[in-house]
Amino acid sequence: MTDVTVFNDIPCTLGESALWDGSRLYWVDILERRIYAKAWPAGPVRTLPVPDLVGSVALRAGGGLVAALRDAIAYCDVDAGTVEVVRGIDTPPGTRLNDGAVDPYGAFWFGSMDLAEKEPLGSFYRLEPSLTLIRAFGGIVCSNGPAWSPDGRTLYHVDSTVRVIRSYPVSPSGVVGEGVVFVSDVEHGWFPDGVTVDAEGFVWNCKFGGGRIVRYAPDGTVDRVVPVPVANPTRCAFVGPDLDLLAVTSARLGGDPAPLAGQTLLLDPGARGLPASRYAG
């Protein structure tokens, strides 16, 4: 096992959305309705309570964060302690917004999920800087991701419940082409969760229930498997001044008995990442 340290020992019920801004790490606890921020490498933790479930956060070009709440988009500032809801999302009953990220062109993409994780009620959206919302596609049970290839031409999206990661051609204007299966985990007992892409274009995927992170080559073949000391890693992000460390959020949800369950971990992945893009709105 790669040496793992604890970046922060707050035991999140459902930790998610690891996000590096160049000097600190953000993450969320979806179910406890909290956004956290910790300065690098050992600064104090700031906590921002939010009024609803918070599926993900991403950086804004003008400072602060854009957040996907249960059925709305909000601008959040951990330092100022502010949450401003800027757009409602008409989601079906029994669903909520989940994971999201910003593409290389400044749009915020996020998906939704069936809370019962049974029916394909979820959709995948693109939020333009003007707050115009475009539904890219639907038929999703539990949306996770997205992430993009270094050239921005390939979009990776996860439907966790059906255990599939798909890749899609995507244009700079956000037009999504026909998707193909990039990775299928249907033969395994775990669920693919959050993804990130490194500087070489390899895809890193957390396996919820699998106690591991898997690095895939751009053709979908397994390059390496990194075991972690929690059953439920949820999302990873490259962090540090050289983007050469991997921060990993995790969840106690699901009954993980590991002592580190729910905590935010740090490991050396032997690769470098790319800076997170910022929402232009």
VOPAGU-2260 file (C-alpha; in pm, 1 decimal, decimal comma):
REM VOPAGU-2260
SITE   aa  ch    i         X         Y         Z
SITE  MET   A    0       0,0       0,0       0,0
SITE  THR   A    1     119,1     351,2     -81,7
SITE  ASP   A    2     201,0     549,7     232,2
SITE  VAL   A    3    -107,8     743,2     333,8
SITE  THR   A    4    -131,4    1033,9     577,6
SITE  VAL   A    5    -437,4    1208,4     716,1
SITE  PHE   A    6    -480,5    1557,6     573,3
SITE  ASN   A    7    -780,9    1623,1     794,6
SITE  ASP   A    8    -941,8    1397,1    1051,5
SITE  ILE   A    9   -1299,8    1529,0    1037,2
SITE  PRO   A   10   -1500,1    1205,5     991,4
SITE  CYS   A   11   -1740,3    1300,2     711,4
SITE  THR   A   12   -2059,9    1102,8     671,8
SITE  LEU   A   13   -2029,0    1147,0     295,8
SITE  GLY   A   14   -1709,4    1335,6     214,8
SITE  GLU   A   15   -1680,8    1447,8    -148,5
SITE  SER   A   16   -1564,3    1709,4    -396,8
SITE  ALA   A   17   -1192,1    1737,1    -316,1
SITE  LEU   A   18   -1084,1    2062,8    -484,2
SITE  TRP   A   19    -744,7    2236,9    -488,0
SITE  ASP   A   20    -722,0    2613,7    -548,0
SITE  GLY   A   21    -343,4    2651,4    -540,3
SITE  SER   A   22    -309,7    2720,2    -169,8
SITE  ARG   A   23    -578,8    2519,6       6,9
SITE  LEU   A   24    -806,4    2220,3     -25,7
SITE  TYR   A   25   -1183,9    2237,7     -27,9
SITE  TRP   A   26   -1414,7    1943,1      29,5
SITE  VAL   A   27   -1775,4    1886,8     134,7
SITE  ASP   A   28   -1981,9    1662,0     356,4
SITE  ILE   A   29   -2291,6    1617,0     142,8
SITE  LEU   A   30   -2527,1    1486,8     408,8
SITE  GLU   A   31   -2405,8    1709,9     692,1
SITE  ARG   A   32   -2440,2    2019,6     468,2
SITE  ARG   A   33   -2089,7    2150,2     520,0
SITE  ILE   A   34   -1818,1    2296,9     298,1
SITE  TYR   A   35   -1465,7    2274,7     440,4
SITE  ALA   A   36   -1143,7    2453,7     349,5
SITE  LYS   A   37    -794,4    2393,6     484,8
SITE  ALA   A   38    -486,9    2598,5     397,8
SITE  TRP   A   39    -177,9    2411,1     282,0
SITE  PRO   A   40     -10,2    2231,0     440,4
SITE  ALA   A   41    -139,5    2247,8     797,4
SITE  GLY   A   42    -357,3    2553,5     832,3
SITE  PRO   A   43    -679,4    2573,8    1030,9
SITE  VAL   A   44   -1001,3    2431,5     888,3
SITE  ARG   A   45   -1275,0    2676,1     793,2
SITE  THR   A   46   -1632,1    2546,9     785,8
SITE  LEU   A   47   -1926,0    2690,4     593,8
SITE  PRO   A   48   -2271,7    2548,9     676,3
SITE  VAL   A   49   -2505,5    2550,9     375,7
SITE  PRO   A   50   -2887,4    2541,8     377,5
SITE  ASP   A   51   -2926,6    2212,2     193,5
SITE  LEU   A   52   -2743,7    1902,2      75,9
SITE  VAL   A   53   -2429,6    2003,9    -114,1
SITE  GLY   A   54   -2325,0    1767,6    -392,6
SITE  SER   A   55   -2012,7    1947,1    -513,4
SITE  VAL   A   56   -1816,4    2270,1    -530,2
SITE  ALA   A   57   -1593,8    2426,6    -794,3
SITE  LEU   A   58   -1376,8    2737,6    -812,4
SITE  ARG   A   59   -1500,5    3070,1    -949,6
SITE  ALA   A   60   -1274,4    3297,1   -1154,5
SITE  GLY   A   61   -1366,2    3595,6    -941,6
SITE  GLY   A   62   -1307,7    3416,5    -613,4
SITE  GLY   A   63   -1508,6    3185,1    -394,5
SITE  LEU   A   64   -1698,9    2879,1    -508,7
SITE  VAL   A   65   -1992,0    2769,6    -717,4
SITE  ALA   A   66   -2186,8    2490,5    -546,7
SITE  ALA   A   67   -2446,3    2236,5    -655,0
SITE  LEU   A   68   -2699,7    2213,7    -372,4
SITE  ARG   A   69   -2993,9    1972,0    -363,2
SITE  ASP   A   70   -3191,2    2155,0    -634,0
SITE  ALA   A   71   -3012,2    2486,9    -681,8
SITE  ILE   A   72   -2682,4    2653,6    -771,4
SITE  ALA   A   73   -2521,8    2883,6    -515,7
SITE  TYR   A   74   -2220,5    3110,8    -495,6
SITE  CYS   A   75   -2035,6    3043,1    -170,3
SITE  ASP   A   76   -1750,2    3214,9       8,7
SITE  VAL   A   77   -1597,4    3024,9     299,6
SITE  ASP   A   78   -1397,4    3326,7     419,1
SITE  ALA   A   79   -1694,6    3565,2     416,0
SITE  GLY   A   80   -1935,0    3298,8     542,6
SITE  THR   A   81   -2184,8    3365,8     262,5
SITE  VAL   A   82   -2414,9    3145,5      53,5
SITE  GLU   A   83   -2608,5    3310,0    -231,6
SITE  VAL   A   84   -2852,6    3094,6    -426,6
SITE  VAL   A   85   -2836,8    3218,3    -787,2
SITE  ARG   A   86   -3037,9    2960,4    -981,3
SITE  GLY   A   87   -3292,7    2694,3    -906,2
SITE  ILE   A   88   -3287,3    2361,7   -1090,9
SITE  ASP   A   89   -3614,8    2187,2   -1172,1
SITE  THR   A   90   -3523,3    1838,7   -1054,9
SITE  PRO   A   91   -3771,1    1548,3   -1035,5
SITE  PRO   A   92   -3903,4    1448,6    -690,9
SITE  GLY   A   93   -3673,6    1205,0    -512,7
SITE  THR   A   94   -3356,9    1334,5    -676,9
SITE  ARG   A   95   -3073,4    1572,5    -589,3
SITE  LEU   A   96   -2773,4    1731,4    -757,3
SITE  ASN   A   97   -2442,7    1553,8    -708,6
SITE  ASP   A   98   -2086,3    1575,5    -837,2
SITE  GLY   A   99   -1963,1    1854,0   -1064,5
SITE  ALA   A  100   -1656,5    2026,9   -1211,1
SITE  VAL   A  101   -1560,2    2312,5   -1444,3
SITE  ASP   A  102   -1446,9    2245,2   -1800,2
SITE  PRO   A  103   -1139,1    2412,5   -1954,9
SITE  TYR   A  104   -1362,3    2684,1   -2105,2
SITE  GLY   A  105   -1523,9    2808,0   -1783,9
SITE  ALA   A  106   -1859,0    2624,3   -1775,5
SITE  PHE   A  107   -1975,6    2432,7   -1466,9
SITE  TRP   A  108   -2099,1    2078,4   -1537,4
SITE  PHE   A  109   -2288,6    1873,1   -1280,1
SITE  GLY   A  110   -2531,1    1584,2   -1262,6
SITE  SER   A  111   -2820,5    1460,8   -1056,1
SITE  MET   A  112   -2914,6    1127,6    -904,7
SITE  ASP   A  113   -3206,7     918,8    -782,6
SITE  LEU   A  114   -3188,4     924,6    -402,6
SITE  ALA   A  115   -3297,0     560,3    -394,6
SITE  GLU   A  116   -3029,0     479,9    -657,1
SITE  LYS   A  117   -3271,5     259,0    -849,5
SITE  GLU   A  118   -3424,5     456,0   -1136,4
SITE  PRO   A  119   -3256,1     650,4   -1421,6
SITE  LEU   A  120   -3405,8     982,3   -1312,9
SITE  GLY   A  121   -3081,5    1179,8   -1320,3
SITE  SER   A  122   -2955,7    1426,2   -1579,8
SITE  PHE   A  123   -2624,0    1586,2   -1668,7
SITE  TYR   A  124   -2610,4    1964,4   -1710,3
SITE  ARG   A  125   -2385,4    2245,1   -1828,0
SITE  LEU   A  126   -2416,1    2582,9   -1656,7
SITE  GLU   A  127   -2278,7    2864,8   -1869,7
SITE  PRO   A  128   -2125,0    3179,3   -1714,6
SITE  SER   A  129   -2450,9    3363,3   -1791,8
SITE  LEU   A  130   -2634,9    3108,0   -1569,3
SITE  THR   A  131   -2798,3    2961,3   -1878,7
SITE  LEU   A  132   -2858,7    2591,9   -1814,1
SITE  ILE   A  133   -2827,9    2322,3   -2081,2
SITE  ARG   A  134   -2928,1    1960,6   -2021,4
SITE  ALA   A  135   -2661,9    1752,0   -2195,7
SITE  PHE   A  136   -2824,3    1410,5   -2146,2
SITE  GLY   A  137   -3037,5    1207,2   -1906,0
SITE  GLY   A  138   -3107,6     848,3   -1812,2
SITE  ILE   A  139   -2860,9     850,6   -1520,3
SITE  VAL   A  140   -2910,2     671,0   -1190,2
SITE  CYS   A  141   -2622,1     834,3    -997,1
SITE  SER   A  142   -2410,8    1095,7   -1176,1
SITE  ASN   A  143   -2046,1    1137,9   -1078,9
SITE  GLY   A  144   -1756,2    1321,6   -1234,6
SITE  PRO   A  145   -1701,8    1486,1   -1472,3
SITE  ALA   A  146   -1340,3    1518,5   -1580,6
SITE  TRP   A  147   -1174,3    1614,8   -1908,6
SITE  SER   A  148    -871,7    1505,0   -2106,0
SITE  PRO   A  149    -585,7    1759,4   -2103,7
SITE  ASP   A  150    -686,2    1887,0   -2449,9
SITE  GLY   A  151   -1047,2    1932,1   -2337,6
SITE  ARG   A  152   -1185,6    1717,5   -2619,5
SITE  THR   A  153   -1287,5    1412,9   -2416,4
SITE  LEU   A  154   -1537,1    1420,1   -2131,5
SITE  TYR   A  155   -1541,9    1141,1   -1870,4
SITE  HIS   A  156   -1870,2    1080,5   -1689,5
SITE  VAL   A  157   -1961,7     817,2   -1430,0
SITE  ASP   A  158   -2294,6     650,2   -1359,3
SITE  SER   A  159   -2195,4     493,3   -1029,4
SITE  THR   A  160   -2497,9     273,2    -971,5
SITE  VAL   A  161   -2471,5      99,1   -1309,1
SITE  ARG   A  162   -2092,3      74,3   -1255,1
SITE  VAL   A  163   -1987,1     238,1   -1582,2
SITE  ILE   A  164   -1755,2     522,0   -1681,4
SITE  ARG   A  165   -1822,3     659,4   -2028,9
SITE  SER   A  166   -1615,4     887,9   -2247,7
SITE  TYR   A  167   -1773,8    1144,7   -2478,0
SITE  PRO   A  168   -1633,3    1370,3   -2747,5
SITE  VAL   A  169   -1708,3    1729,3   -2651,7
SITE  SER   A  170   -1658,6    2059,3   -2832,9
SITE  PRO   A  171   -1533,7    2385,4   -2674,7
SITE  SER   A  172   -1892,8    2513,5   -2696,3
SITE  GLY   A  173   -2012,6    2216,7   -2489,5
SITE  VAL   A  174   -2173,6    2001,3   -2756,9
SITE  VAL   A  175   -2151,3    1640,2   -2635,9
SITE  GLY   A  176   -2121,2    1359,0   -2890,3
SITE  GLU   A  177   -2206,8     991,2   -2865,3
SITE  GLY   A  178   -2059,0     822,7   -2558,8
SITE  VAL   A  179   -1879,6     490,3   -2538,0
SITE  VAL   A  180   -1798,9     271,3   -2238,9
SITE  PHE   A  181   -1453,8     364,3   -2110,0
SITE  VAL   A  182   -1453,9     136,5   -1804,5
SITE  SER   A  183   -1708,9    -115,5   -1680,8
SITE  ASP   A  184   -1704,7    -235,1   -1319,8
SITE  VAL   A  185   -2012,2    -456,4   -1350,8
SITE  GLU   A  186   -1808,7    -765,7   -1262,5
SITE  HIS   A  187   -1677,1    -610,7    -940,7
SITE  GLY   A  188   -1833,6    -551,0    -601,6
SITE  TRP   A  189   -1747,0    -182,5    -591,7
SITE  PHE   A  190   -1889,1     129,3    -755,7
SITE  PRO   A  191   -1690,9     381,7    -962,6
SITE  ASP   A  192   -1712,7     722,2    -794,3
SITE  GLY   A  193   -1524,9    1049,4    -845,1
SITE  VAL   A  194   -1266,3    1095,0   -1119,4
SITE  THR   A  195    -977,1    1322,5   -1205,8
SITE  VAL   A  196    -730,2    1333,4   -1495,2
SITE  ASP   A  197    -354,7    1380,3   -1458,5
SITE  ALA   A  198    -113,1    1576,7   -1677,9
SITE  GLU   A  199     -46,2    1268,7   -1892,5
SITE  GLY   A  200    -415,8    1220,5   -1965,3
SITE  PHE   A  201    -456,5     916,3   -1739,3
SITE  VAL   A  202    -784,6     885,6   -1551,3
SITE  TRP   A  203    -793,3     827,8   -1173,8
SITE  ASN   A  204   -1113,3     676,8   -1036,3
SITE  CYS   A  205   -1213,1     616,6    -673,7
SITE  LYS   A  206   -1385,2     283,0    -611,7
SITE  PHE   A  207   -1659,0     320,4    -350,0
SITE  GLY   A  208   -1674,7      -6,1    -157,7
SITE  GLY   A  209   -1348,7    -119,0    -316,0
SITE  GLY   A  210   -1085,4      44,6     -94,6
SITE  ARG   A  211    -878,6     152,9    -392,9
SITE  ILE   A  212    -812,2     412,9    -659,1
SITE  VAL   A  213    -745,2     288,5   -1012,2
SITE  ARG   A  214    -542,8     475,9   -1273,5
SITE  TYR   A  215    -651,4     409,2   -1632,6
SITE  ALA   A  216    -460,9     480,0   -1951,4
SITE  PRO   A  217    -644,8     688,9   -2214,1
SITE  ASP   A  218    -746,2     363,0   -2386,7
SITE  GLY   A  219    -918,7     239,0   -2069,8
SITE  THR   A  220    -662,5     -22,1   -1968,5
SITE  VAL   A  221    -559,3     -43,9   -1602,2
SITE  ASP   A  222    -225,1     126,6   -1541,5
SITE  ARG   A  223    -205,7      92,0   -1163,4
SITE  VAL   A  224    -412,5      17,5    -855,8
SITE  VAL   A  225    -357,6     221,4    -539,4
SITE  PRO   A  226    -510,1      61,4    -225,6
SITE  VAL   A  227    -630,5     304,1      42,4
SITE  PRO   A  228    -709,8     230,1     409,9
SITE  VAL   A  229   -1081,2     310,8     377,5
SITE  ALA   A  230   -1350,9     111,0     201,9
SITE  ASN   A  231   -1523,1     411,1      48,7
SITE  PRO   A  232   -1295,2     662,5    -124,4
SITE  THR   A  233   -1518,0     911,6    -303,6
SITE  ARG   A  234   -1315,4    1167,2    -496,3
SITE  CYS   A  235    -951,4    1256,3    -548,3
SITE  ALA   A  236    -769,3    1573,1    -653,5
SITE  PHE   A  237    -406,8    1654,8    -723,8
SITE  VAL   A  238    -279,7    1901,7    -465,8
SITE  GLY   A  239      33,6    2072,7    -338,5
SITE  PRO   A  240     263,3    2335,2    -493,3
SITE  ASP   A  241     373,2    2087,8    -762,2
SITE  LEU   A  242      36,9    1909,0    -798,1
SITE  ASP   A  243     219,2    1584,4    -719,8
SITE  LEU   A  244      14,6    1463,2    -422,1
SITE  LEU   A  245    -334,3    1315,9    -423,3
SITE  ALA   A  246    -601,1    1422,3    -172,4
SITE  VAL   A  247    -878,6    1167,6    -125,8
SITE  THR   A  248   -1214,8    1223,4      39,6
SITE  SER   A  249   -1401,0     929,1     189,2
SITE  ALA   A  250   -1730,5     831,3     351,9
SITE  ARG   A  251   -1847,0     659,0     668,3
SITE  LEU   A  252   -2175,1     598,7     488,1
SITE  GLY   A  253   -2207,0     230,9     404,7
SITE  GLY   A  254   -2080,0     107,6     739,4
SITE  ASP   A  255   -1704,5     128,8     679,7
SITE  PRO   A  256   -1541,1      14,8    1008,6
SITE  ALA   A  257   -1195,0     148,0     915,4
SITE  PRO   A  258   -1054,4     394,2    1173,2
SITE  LEU   A  259    -992,0     652,4     898,2
SITE  ALA   A  260   -1336,0     620,6     737,5
SITE  GLY   A  261   -1475,0     959,9     637,3
SITE  GLN   A  262   -1144,7    1141,2     677,1
SITE  THR   A  263    -953,8    1326,0     404,6
SITE  LEU   A  264    -635,1    1144,3     312,1
SITE  LEU   A  265    -313,5    1235,2     134,3
SITE  LEU   A  266     -83,0    1009,5     -67,5
SITE  ASP   A  267     197,3    1020,8    -323,9
SITE  PRO   A  268      54,9     886,0    -651,4
SITE  GLY   A  269     371,7     901,5    -861,7
SITE  ALA   A  270     207,2    1140,8   -1109,3
SITE  ARG   A  271     127,9    1508,9   -1146,8
SITE  GLY   A  272    -207,9    1670,7   -1198,6
SITE  LEU   A  273    -351,1    1974,7   -1373,2
SITE  PRO   A  274    -482,5    2294,4   -1210,9
SITE  ALA   A  275    -858,1    2300,1   -1154,7
SITE  SER   A  276   -1047,9    2515,4   -1402,9
SITE  ARG   A  277   -1254,4    2808,7   -1274,3
SITE  TYR   A  278   -1615,2    2889,3   -1347,8
SITE  ALA   A  279   -1633,3    3213,1   -1544,8
SITE  GLY   A  280   -1963,8    3321,4   -1390,3
